[in-house]
Amino acid sequence: MKINVQKRYTLDGHRGGIYALEKMPESHGFYSSGSDGMVVSWDMRDPENGRLIAKMANSVYALHYHRSSGQLIVGQNFEGLHFLDVGTGKERGTLKTSKAAIFDIKSYNDRLLAASGDGVLYVVDIPSQGFVKKIKLSIRSVRTITLNTKRKEVAVGLSDNTIRVLDLVDFKQKKVIDAHRLSVFSLAWDFKNGHLISTGRDAHIKSWDPESDYSPVQSVPAHIYAINSISVSPDGNYFATGSMDKTIKIWKTDDFRLLKVIDRSRHAGHISSVNKVLWTDYHNQLVSASDDRKISIWDLDFIS
């Protein structure tokens, strides 16, 4: 397997490091935000003209689009959750969580799950914008969330190096996995093989089998520094990782085989930490965001 990589676009406009990328309901669009508080929408058919939706007062680490309500939920440092109308950019409401940052947001039906730096997983009713539960998981940060609706489970990665698996209905804890040597930064489901994939500050990628009580499947020393983000391809055959070592790497989900390294010297890649990767349905293009204040859009051509 060979992969030809071409940088299609470099998007400027943000005035600080970019931490969050989120898909729009349309396959050709995505949202971005970061340390400058700017929430921007991008159309990949005309990507060089982003639209400013809102300007938040503090850094934004997490974005989540809730399809049924048409709202973009913003997780802001110090200020909790903001519910935005993406058409007008106006706030539909705010919800104060704590003084800690919100690192990740996911939703299941009308329930919003927010990962907080105070070690709490916040469960919010979206229509009323009120708390359902505040689940204290650790004295360390909750960093990442991923859902498996078929198993009715939510997996949460923490800075205490563990993954906690909770029931998605009553949110009772089902399993604690001593996962990494350092913080767990990103989680994703490999639905093709039925495994949970985790990445961490220890620069390792690991996978876990829920059918055998989340026993370890694979472990790969994948990057030089922390792996900030993981995104699985739409067909489930591959996944991408973005790292503090400034590189993006493409992997095969079946065997964790490394297929490509995207870096500065060979592909005009990022010059600072890659904070987020997003594998889109639009021409199978990959989006990456970095501390260098830039977003890159990549064409990936897979050749057997």
BALOBA-1460 file (C-alpha; in Angstrom, 3 decimals):
// residues 304
<rec num="1" residu="m" x="0.000" y="0.000" z="0.000"/>
<rec num="2" residu="k" x="1.319" y="3.405" z="-1.055"/>
<rec num="3" residu="i" x="-0.134" y="6.812" z="-0.233"/>
<rec num="4" residu="n" x="0.460" y="9.953" z="-2.259"/>
<rec num="5" residu="v" x="-0.032" y="13.074" z="-0.148"/>
<rec num="6" residu="q" x="-0.654" y="16.575" z="-1.443"/>
<rec num="7" residu="k" x="-1.387" y="19.652" z="0.579"/>
<rec num="8" residu="r" x="-4.463" y="21.131" z="-1.066"/>
<rec num="9" residu="y" x="-4.874" y="24.303" z="1.016"/>
<rec num="10" residu="t" x="-3.360" y="26.225" z="3.903"/>
<rec num="11" residu="l" x="-5.976" y="28.264" z="5.752"/>
<rec num="12" residu="d" x="-4.961" y="31.389" z="7.644"/>
<rec num="13" residu="g" x="-7.060" y="33.690" z="9.774"/>
<rec num="14" residu="h" x="-6.747" y="32.419" z="13.320"/>
<rec num="15" residu="r" x="-4.567" y="34.539" z="15.585"/>
<rec num="16" residu="g" x="-3.464" y="31.788" z="17.928"/>
<rec num="17" residu="g" x="-3.069" y="28.047" z="18.246"/>
<rec num="18" residu="i" x="-6.004" y="26.036" z="16.891"/>
<rec num="19" residu="y" x="-7.327" y="23.329" z="19.215"/>
<rec num="20" residu="a" x="-10.746" y="22.303" z="17.917"/>
<rec num="21" residu="l" x="-12.150" y="21.020" z="14.617"/>
<rec num="22" residu="e" x="-15.715" y="19.801" z="14.141"/>
<rec num="23" residu="k" x="-17.641" y="18.497" z="11.138"/>
<rec num="24" residu="m" x="-20.640" y="20.351" z="9.787"/>
<rec num="25" residu="p" x="-23.750" y="18.361" z="8.814"/>
<rec num="26" residu="e" x="-22.716" y="18.965" z="5.206"/>
<rec num="27" residu="s" x="-19.752" y="16.820" z="4.235"/>
<rec num="28" residu="h" x="-17.910" y="19.782" z="2.703"/>
<rec num="29" residu="g" x="-17.862" y="21.937" z="5.844"/>
<rec num="30" residu="f" x="-16.165" y="22.132" z="9.228"/>
<rec num="31" residu="y" x="-15.766" y="24.492" z="12.175"/>
<rec num="32" residu="s" x="-12.564" y="25.555" z="13.940"/>
<rec num="33" residu="s" x="-11.568" y="27.409" z="17.082"/>
<rec num="34" residu="g" x="-8.652" y="27.878" z="19.448"/>
<rec num="35" residu="s" x="-6.736" y="30.193" z="21.721"/>
<rec num="36" residu="d" x="-8.013" y="33.362" z="19.991"/>
<rec num="37" residu="g" x="-11.629" y="32.453" z="20.825"/>
<rec num="38" residu="m" x="-12.672" y="32.832" z="17.184"/>
<rec num="39" residu="v" x="-15.269" y="30.276" z="16.025"/>
<rec num="40" residu="v" x="-14.988" y="29.968" z="12.234"/>
<rec num="41" residu="s" x="-16.898" y="27.953" z="9.628"/>
<rec num="42" residu="w" x="-15.133" y="26.719" z="6.487"/>
<rec num="43" residu="d" x="-16.516" y="25.434" z="3.187"/>
<rec num="44" residu="m" x="-14.080" y="22.982" z="1.596"/>
<rec num="45" residu="r" x="-15.461" y="23.843" z="-1.853"/>
<rec num="46" residu="d" x="-14.135" y="27.377" z="-1.282"/>
<rec num="47" residu="p" x="-11.897" y="26.923" z="1.762"/>
<rec num="48" residu="e" x="-9.907" y="30.121" z="1.585"/>
<rec num="49" residu="n" x="-12.914" y="32.188" z="2.658"/>
<rec num="50" residu="g" x="-13.818" y="31.295" z="6.241"/>
<rec num="51" residu="r" x="-16.815" y="32.852" z="8.004"/>
<rec num="52" residu="l" x="-16.508" y="34.133" z="11.560"/>
<rec num="53" residu="i" x="-19.483" y="32.831" z="13.556"/>
<rec num="54" residu="a" x="-18.619" y="34.126" z="17.004"/>
<rec num="55" residu="k" x="-15.806" y="35.559" z="19.106"/>
<rec num="56" residu="m" x="-15.508" y="34.042" z="22.552"/>
<rec num="57" residu="a" x="-13.800" y="35.771" z="25.469"/>
<rec num="58" residu="n" x="-11.399" y="32.919" z="26.216"/>
<rec num="59" residu="s" x="-9.654" y="29.965" z="24.600"/>
<rec num="60" residu="v" x="-11.822" y="27.255" z="23.049"/>
<rec num="61" residu="y" x="-10.670" y="23.635" z="23.310"/>
<rec num="62" residu="a" x="-13.835" y="21.836" z="22.184"/>
<rec num="63" residu="l" x="-16.595" y="22.199" z="19.599"/>
<rec num="64" residu="h" x="-19.587" y="19.944" z="19.002"/>
<rec num="65" residu="y" x="-22.382" y="20.249" z="16.462"/>
<rec num="66" residu="h" x="-25.722" y="18.885" z="17.703"/>
<rec num="67" residu="r" x="-27.607" y="17.939" z="14.585"/>
<rec num="68" residu="s" x="-31.204" y="17.747" z="15.832"/>
<rec num="69" residu="s" x="-31.139" y="21.168" z="17.493"/>
<rec num="70" residu="g" x="-28.895" y="22.815" z="14.883"/>
<rec num="71" residu="q" x="-26.633" y="24.209" z="17.586"/>
<rec num="72" residu="l" x="-22.875" y="24.437" z="17.825"/>
<rec num="73" residu="i" x="-21.826" y="23.899" z="21.424"/>
<rec num="74" residu="v" x="-18.584" y="25.613" z="22.399"/>
<rec num="75" residu="g" x="-16.449" y="24.518" z="25.331"/>
<rec num="76" residu="q" x="-14.632" y="27.541" z="26.641"/>
<rec num="77" residu="n" x="-11.794" y="27.865" z="29.100"/>
<rec num="78" residu="f" x="-13.118" y="29.373" z="32.397"/>
<rec num="79" residu="e" x="-16.592" y="30.000" z="30.973"/>
<rec num="80" residu="g" x="-18.239" y="26.600" z="30.557"/>
<rec num="81" residu="l" x="-20.590" y="25.829" z="27.659"/>
<rec num="82" residu="h" x="-22.040" y="28.179" z="25.063"/>
<rec num="83" residu="f" x="-24.902" y="27.173" z="22.764"/>
<rec num="84" residu="l" x="-24.665" y="28.952" z="19.399"/>
<rec num="85" residu="d" x="-27.104" y="29.301" z="16.520"/>
<rec num="86" residu="v" x="-24.763" y="28.589" z="13.603"/>
<rec num="87" residu="g" x="-26.884" y="30.603" z="11.187"/>
<rec num="88" residu="t" x="-26.840" y="33.847" z="13.132"/>
<rec num="89" residu="g" x="-23.910" y="33.275" z="15.483"/>
<rec num="90" residu="k" x="-26.118" y="34.367" z="18.380"/>
<rec num="91" residu="e" x="-26.039" y="32.571" z="21.699"/>
<rec num="92" residu="r" x="-29.078" y="30.505" z="22.604"/>
<rec num="93" residu="g" x="-27.742" y="30.082" z="26.104"/>
<rec num="94" residu="t" x="-24.752" y="29.471" z="28.350"/>
<rec num="95" residu="l" x="-24.102" y="27.006" z="31.141"/>
<rec num="96" residu="k" x="-21.421" y="27.567" z="33.742"/>
<rec num="97" residu="t" x="-19.608" y="24.367" z="34.671"/>
<rec num="98" residu="s" x="-16.530" y="25.332" z="36.683"/>
<rec num="99" residu="k" x="-13.420" y="27.448" z="36.299"/>
<rec num="100" residu="a" x="-11.718" y="24.511" z="34.577"/>
<rec num="101" residu="a" x="-11.459" y="24.140" z="30.811"/>
<rec num="102" residu="i" x="-13.808" y="21.987" z="28.748"/>
<rec num="103" residu="f" x="-11.596" y="19.635" z="26.717"/>
<rec num="104" residu="d" x="-14.141" y="17.589" z="24.746"/>
<rec num="105" residu="i" x="-17.867" y="17.481" z="23.980"/>
<rec num="106" residu="k" x="-20.060" y="14.716" z="22.588"/>
<rec num="107" residu="s" x="-23.821" y="14.120" z="22.474"/>
<rec num="108" residu="y" x="-26.230" y="11.210" z="22.556"/>
<rec num="109" residu="n" x="-29.817" y="12.050" z="21.635"/>
<rec num="110" residu="d" x="-30.633" y="15.128" z="23.766"/>
<rec num="111" residu="r" x="-27.843" y="14.516" z="26.272"/>
<rec num="112" residu="l" x="-24.589" y="16.458" z="26.075"/>
<rec num="113" residu="l" x="-21.402" y="15.064" z="27.615"/>
<rec num="114" residu="a" x="-18.633" y="17.513" z="28.496"/>
<rec num="115" residu="a" x="-15.121" y="16.565" z="29.650"/>
<rec num="116" residu="s" x="-13.733" y="19.027" z="32.170"/>
<rec num="117" residu="g" x="-10.374" y="19.888" z="33.638"/>
<rec num="118" residu="d" x="-11.845" y="19.547" z="37.136"/>
<rec num="119" residu="g" x="-12.144" y="15.774" z="36.699"/>
<rec num="120" residu="v" x="-15.910" y="15.871" z="36.163"/>
<rec num="121" residu="l" x="-17.937" y="14.473" z="33.288"/>
<rec num="122" residu="y" x="-20.895" y="16.827" z="32.929"/>
<rec num="123" residu="v" x="-24.143" y="15.420" z="31.536"/>
<rec num="124" residu="v" x="-26.445" y="18.158" z="30.248"/>
<rec num="125" residu="d" x="-30.010" y="18.146" z="28.934"/>
<rec num="126" residu="i" x="-29.731" y="20.086" z="25.678"/>
<rec num="127" residu="p" x="-33.344" y="21.371" z="25.362"/>
<rec num="128" residu="s" x="-33.368" y="22.827" z="28.892"/>
<rec num="129" residu="q" x="-29.624" y="23.522" z="29.064"/>
<rec num="130" residu="g" x="-29.621" y="22.131" z="32.598"/>
<rec num="131" residu="f" x="-27.455" y="19.586" z="34.371"/>
<rec num="132" residu="v" x="-28.567" y="15.958" z="34.514"/>
<rec num="133" residu="k" x="-25.487" y="14.624" z="36.300"/>
<rec num="134" residu="k" x="-22.062" y="15.764" z="37.447"/>
<rec num="135" residu="i" x="-19.887" y="12.656" z="37.602"/>
<rec num="136" residu="k" x="-16.633" y="13.111" z="39.501"/>
<rec num="137" residu="l" x="-14.215" y="10.655" z="37.924"/>
<rec num="138" residu="s" x="-10.822" y="11.867" z="39.128"/>
<rec num="139" residu="i" x="-8.861" y="14.703" z="40.658"/>
<rec num="140" residu="r" x="-7.149" y="14.956" z="37.261"/>
<rec num="141" residu="s" x="-8.583" y="16.304" z="34.000"/>
<rec num="142" residu="v" x="-11.100" y="14.493" z="31.834"/>
<rec num="143" residu="r" x="-9.573" y="14.932" z="28.365"/>
<rec num="144" residu="t" x="-11.503" y="12.987" z="25.749"/>
<rec num="145" residu="i" x="-14.824" y="11.222" z="25.112"/>
<rec num="146" residu="t" x="-15.992" y="8.680" z="22.542"/>
<rec num="147" residu="l" x="-19.345" y="6.898" z="22.235"/>
<rec num="148" residu="n" x="-20.345" y="3.401" z="21.179"/>
<rec num="149" residu="t" x="-24.109" y="3.586" z="20.809"/>
<rec num="150" residu="k" x="-24.411" y="-0.079" z="19.827"/>
<rec num="151" residu="r" x="-22.886" y="-1.119" z="23.138"/>
<rec num="152" residu="k" x="-24.594" y="1.784" z="24.941"/>
<rec num="153" residu="e" x="-21.227" y="2.805" z="26.360"/>
<rec num="154" residu="v" x="-19.161" y="5.950" z="26.671"/>
<rec num="155" residu="a" x="-15.380" y="5.739" z="27.032"/>
<rec num="156" residu="v" x="-13.592" y="8.624" z="28.731"/>
<rec num="157" residu="g" x="-9.845" y="9.283" z="28.778"/>
<rec num="158" residu="l" x="-8.264" y="11.080" z="31.726"/>
<rec num="159" residu="s" x="-5.022" y="12.701" z="32.821"/>
<rec num="160" residu="d" x="-4.729" y="10.075" z="35.564"/>
<rec num="161" residu="n" x="-3.641" y="7.743" z="32.705"/>
<rec num="162" residu="t" x="-6.875" y="5.718" z="32.753"/>
<rec num="163" residu="i" x="-9.812" y="5.077" z="30.471"/>
<rec num="164" residu="r" x="-13.172" y="4.845" z="32.231"/>
<rec num="165" residu="v" x="-16.022" y="3.013" z="30.496"/>
<rec num="166" residu="l" x="-19.508" y="4.099" z="31.591"/>
<rec num="167" residu="d" x="-23.015" y="2.969" z="30.761"/>
<rec num="168" residu="l" x="-24.532" y="5.428" z="28.304"/>
<rec num="169" residu="v" x="-27.975" y="5.216" z="29.926"/>
<rec num="170" residu="d" x="-27.367" y="5.520" z="33.670"/>
<rec num="171" residu="f" x="-23.658" y="6.539" z="33.480"/>
<rec num="172" residu="k" x="-22.574" y="3.965" z="36.028"/>
<rec num="173" residu="q" x="-18.922" y="3.012" z="35.751"/>
<rec num="174" residu="k" x="-18.384" y="-0.408" z="34.157"/>
<rec num="175" residu="k" x="-14.626" y="-0.607" z="33.689"/>
<rec num="176" residu="v" x="-11.395" y="1.188" z="34.590"/>
<rec num="177" residu="i" x="-8.473" y="0.556" z="32.228"/>
<rec num="178" residu="d" x="-4.930" y="1.417" z="33.321"/>
<rec num="179" residu="a" x="-4.217" y="2.519" z="29.790"/>
<rec num="180" residu="h" x="-1.117" y="4.696" z="29.365"/>
<rec num="181" residu="r" x="1.945" y="5.769" z="31.312"/>
<rec num="182" residu="l" x="0.825" y="9.397" z="31.025"/>
<rec num="183" residu="s" x="-2.394" y="11.279" z="30.209"/>
<rec num="184" residu="v" x="-4.884" y="9.813" z="27.739"/>
<rec num="185" residu="f" x="-5.404" y="12.553" z="25.154"/>
<rec num="186" residu="s" x="-7.624" y="11.030" z="22.458"/>
<rec num="187" residu="l" x="-10.019" y="8.106" z="21.937"/>
<rec num="188" residu="a" x="-11.769" y="6.728" z="18.860"/>
<rec num="189" residu="w" x="-13.727" y="3.607" z="17.963"/>
<rec num="190" residu="d" x="-12.444" y="1.316" z="15.258"/>
<rec num="191" residu="f" x="-15.883" y="-0.050" z="14.372"/>
<rec num="192" residu="k" x="-14.488" y="-2.210" z="11.588"/>
<rec num="193" residu="n" x="-12.558" y="-4.371" z="14.050"/>
<rec num="194" residu="g" x="-14.666" y="-3.578" z="17.097"/>
<rec num="195" residu="h" x="-11.800" y="-2.071" z="19.099"/>
<rec num="196" residu="l" x="-11.328" y="1.078" z="21.138"/>
<rec num="197" residu="i" x="-8.195" y="3.031" z="20.130"/>
<rec num="198" residu="s" x="-6.411" y="5.333" z="22.559"/>
<rec num="199" residu="t" x="-3.508" y="7.753" z="22.301"/>
<rec num="200" residu="g" x="-1.617" y="9.534" z="25.016"/>
<rec num="201" residu="r" x="1.015" y="11.859" z="26.225"/>
<rec num="202" residu="d" x="3.333" y="8.834" z="26.301"/>
<rec num="203" residu="a" x="3.339" y="8.920" z="22.454"/>
<rec num="204" residu="h" x="1.815" y="5.428" z="22.226"/>
<rec num="205" residu="i" x="-1.220" y="4.179" z="20.322"/>
<rec num="206" residu="k" x="-3.090" y="1.309" z="21.946"/>
<rec num="207" residu="s" x="-6.239" y="-0.676" z="21.233"/>
<rec num="208" residu="w" x="-8.651" y="-2.516" z="23.518"/>
<rec num="209" residu="d" x="-11.153" y="-5.303" z="22.925"/>
<rec num="210" residu="p" x="-14.540" y="-4.757" z="24.618"/>
<rec num="211" residu="e" x="-15.555" y="-8.361" z="23.918"/>
<rec num="212" residu="s" x="-12.829" y="-9.576" z="26.289"/>
<rec num="213" residu="d" x="-13.395" y="-7.007" z="29.058"/>
<rec num="214" residu="y" x="-11.292" y="-4.387" z="27.273"/>
<rec num="215" residu="s" x="-8.144" y="-6.481" z="27.255"/>
<rec num="216" residu="p" x="-5.180" y="-4.946" z="25.361"/>
<rec num="217" residu="v" x="-4.859" y="-5.796" z="21.672"/>
<rec num="218" residu="q" x="-2.032" y="-3.672" z="20.296"/>
<rec num="219" residu="s" x="0.463" y="-1.105" z="21.547"/>
<rec num="220" residu="v" x="2.732" y="0.926" z="19.283"/>
<rec num="221" residu="p" x="5.332" y="3.604" z="20.190"/>
<rec num="222" residu="a" x="4.025" y="5.857" z="17.453"/>
<rec num="223" residu="h" x="5.435" y="9.372" z="17.791"/>
<rec num="224" residu="i" x="8.317" y="11.167" z="19.471"/>
<rec num="225" residu="y" x="6.068" y="13.335" z="21.649"/>
<rec num="226" residu="a" x="2.464" y="13.361" z="22.851"/>
<rec num="227" residu="i" x="-0.275" y="12.280" z="20.445"/>
<rec num="228" residu="n" x="-2.940" y="14.958" z="20.685"/>
<rec num="229" residu="s" x="-5.591" y="13.656" z="18.311"/>
<rec num="230" residu="i" x="-6.841" y="10.648" z="16.378"/>
<rec num="231" residu="s" x="-9.381" y="10.436" z="13.552"/>
<rec num="232" residu="v" x="-10.621" y="7.306" z="11.756"/>
<rec num="233" residu="s" x="-11.233" y="7.375" z="7.996"/>
<rec num="234" residu="p" x="-14.863" y="7.214" z="6.795"/>
<rec num="235" residu="d" x="-14.376" y="3.675" z="5.445"/>
<rec num="236" residu="g" x="-12.808" y="2.524" z="8.716"/>
<rec num="237" residu="n" x="-9.686" y="1.147" z="7.056"/>
<rec num="238" residu="y" x="-7.248" y="3.804" z="8.265"/>
<rec num="239" residu="f" x="-6.712" y="6.364" z="10.980"/>
<rec num="240" residu="a" x="-4.643" y="9.513" z="11.346"/>
<rec num="241" residu="t" x="-2.764" y="10.802" z="14.383"/>
<rec num="242" residu="g" x="-1.572" y="14.329" z="15.084"/>
<rec num="243" residu="s" x="1.296" y="14.900" z="17.493"/>
<rec num="244" residu="m" x="3.207" y="17.476" z="19.452"/>
<rec num="245" residu="d" x="6.203" y="16.350" z="17.375"/>
<rec num="246" residu="k" x="4.689" y="18.387" z="14.460"/>
<rec num="247" residu="t" x="3.855" y="15.341" z="12.330"/>
<rec num="248" residu="i" x="0.715" y="13.620" z="11.077"/>
<rec num="249" residu="k" x="0.863" y="9.858" z="10.599"/>
<rec num="250" residu="i" x="-1.477" y="7.569" z="8.669"/>
<rec num="251" residu="w" x="-2.033" y="4.031" z="9.968"/>
<rec num="252" residu="k" x="-3.860" y="0.854" z="8.959"/>
<rec num="253" residu="t" x="-6.559" y="0.011" z="11.503"/>
<rec num="254" residu="d" x="-6.213" y="-3.755" z="11.082"/>
<rec num="255" residu="d" x="-2.611" y="-4.059" z="12.198"/>
<rec num="256" residu="f" x="-1.479" y="-0.527" z="13.188"/>
<rec num="257" residu="r" x="0.918" y="-0.553" z="10.250"/>
<rec num="258" residu="l" x="2.417" y="2.885" z="9.580"/>
<rec num="259" residu="l" x="1.662" y="3.943" z="6.006"/>
<rec num="260" residu="k" x="2.732" y="7.595" z="5.815"/>
<rec num="261" residu="v" x="4.434" y="10.377" z="7.743"/>
<rec num="262" residu="i" x="3.348" y="13.898" z="6.812"/>
<rec num="263" residu="d" x="5.905" y="16.440" z="7.964"/>
<rec num="264" residu="r" x="7.449" y="19.812" z="7.222"/>
<rec num="265" residu="s" x="10.421" y="18.695" z="5.165"/>
<rec num="266" residu="r" x="8.612" y="16.362" z="2.746"/>
<rec num="267" residu="h" x="5.092" y="17.784" z="2.534"/>
<rec num="268" residu="a" x="5.258" y="21.411" z="3.772"/>
<rec num="269" residu="g" x="3.550" y="20.291" z="6.952"/>
<rec num="270" residu="h" x="3.070" y="22.141" z="10.202"/>
<rec num="271" residu="i" x="5.922" y="23.880" z="12.006"/>
<rec num="272" residu="s" x="4.398" y="23.447" z="15.491"/>
<rec num="273" residu="s" x="2.363" y="20.920" z="17.430"/>
<rec num="274" residu="v" x="-0.500" y="19.290" z="15.492"/>
<rec num="275" residu="n" x="-3.382" y="19.653" z="17.913"/>
<rec num="276" residu="k" x="-6.265" y="18.178" z="15.941"/>
<rec num="277" residu="v" x="-6.901" y="15.966" z="12.916"/>
<rec num="278" residu="l" x="-10.271" y="15.478" z="11.233"/>
<rec num="279" residu="w" x="-10.833" y="12.897" z="8.482"/>
<rec num="280" residu="t" x="-13.759" y="14.145" z="6.395"/>
<rec num="281" residu="d" x="-16.238" y="12.551" z="3.989"/>
<rec num="282" residu="y" x="-15.480" y="15.255" z="1.417"/>
<rec num="283" residu="h" x="-13.220" y="13.577" z="-1.173"/>
<rec num="284" residu="n" x="-11.693" y="11.670" z="1.743"/>
<rec num="285" residu="q" x="-9.709" y="14.805" z="2.624"/>
<rec num="286" residu="l" x="-7.889" y="15.154" z="5.945"/>
<rec num="287" residu="v" x="-7.913" y="18.415" z="7.917"/>
<rec num="288" residu="s" x="-5.243" y="19.284" z="10.479"/>
<rec num="289" residu="a" x="-4.898" y="22.185" z="12.922"/>
<rec num="290" residu="s" x="-1.796" y="23.380" z="14.711"/>
<rec num="291" residu="d" x="-0.168" y="25.738" z="17.173"/>
<rec num="292" residu="d" x="1.293" y="27.453" z="14.094"/>
<rec num="293" residu="r" x="-2.146" y="29.140" z="13.677"/>
<rec num="294" residu="k" x="-2.783" y="27.318" z="10.412"/>
<rec num="295" residu="i" x="-5.238" y="24.721" z="9.142"/>
<rec num="296" residu="s" x="-4.100" y="22.374" z="6.389"/>
<rec num="297" residu="i" x="-6.289" y="20.341" z="4.028"/>
<rec num="298" residu="w" x="-4.684" y="17.196" z="2.624"/>
<rec num="299" residu="d" x="-5.474" y="15.018" z="-0.393"/>
<rec num="300" residu="l" x="-4.663" y="11.359" z="0.281"/>
<rec num="301" residu="d" x="-4.427" y="9.039" z="-2.697"/>
<rec num="302" residu="f" x="-4.278" y="5.351" z="-1.731"/>
<rec num="303" residu="i" x="-2.547" y="3.111" z="-4.265"/>
<rec num="304" residu="s" x="-2.589" y="-0.683" z="-3.903"/>
